[in-house]
Amino acid sequence: MIVCVAVVGHQNNPLYLQSFTEADDALKLHHIVHCSLDVIDERVNNPKRSAPTLNETFLGLLYPTENYKVYGYLTNTKVKFIMVATDLDVKDADARNFFRKFHAAYVDAVSNPFHVPGKKIASRSFGARVSTIVKSFGSGTTG
């Protein structure tokens, strides 16, 4: 189950962050997302270790914690997508499919002529679409 999703800009500024748990966990999930930025920067700036996957946008499992697994995705414009899941057996194919749908929703949201690039995403339709994608995660349905 996905408990948090985030979109982080190319300058590590938060563009969208939504948690799908109680308010008690929200701060902890924000911290986990923030910590994952260091892992993403390490993978992107260390080409020796990731030479075969240089053009790959799906970063895979960034790091596991005691209760969560954190996955990452990097767009061509250096915008980072982060997913925090409680399932300890998330398949890479499911995570890739989630990020593909999430990226499509993001592109639609920032293509809005009223959206200011680099600012937080405040679109209600984007939030609703993300919630639908999160609810359909792992079920094999399209969202």
Salt bridges, closest charged atoms under 4 A:
GLU42 OE2 - ARG49 NH1 3.34
GLU56 OE2 - ARG96 NH1 2.75
ASP108 OD2 - ARG129 NH1 2.43
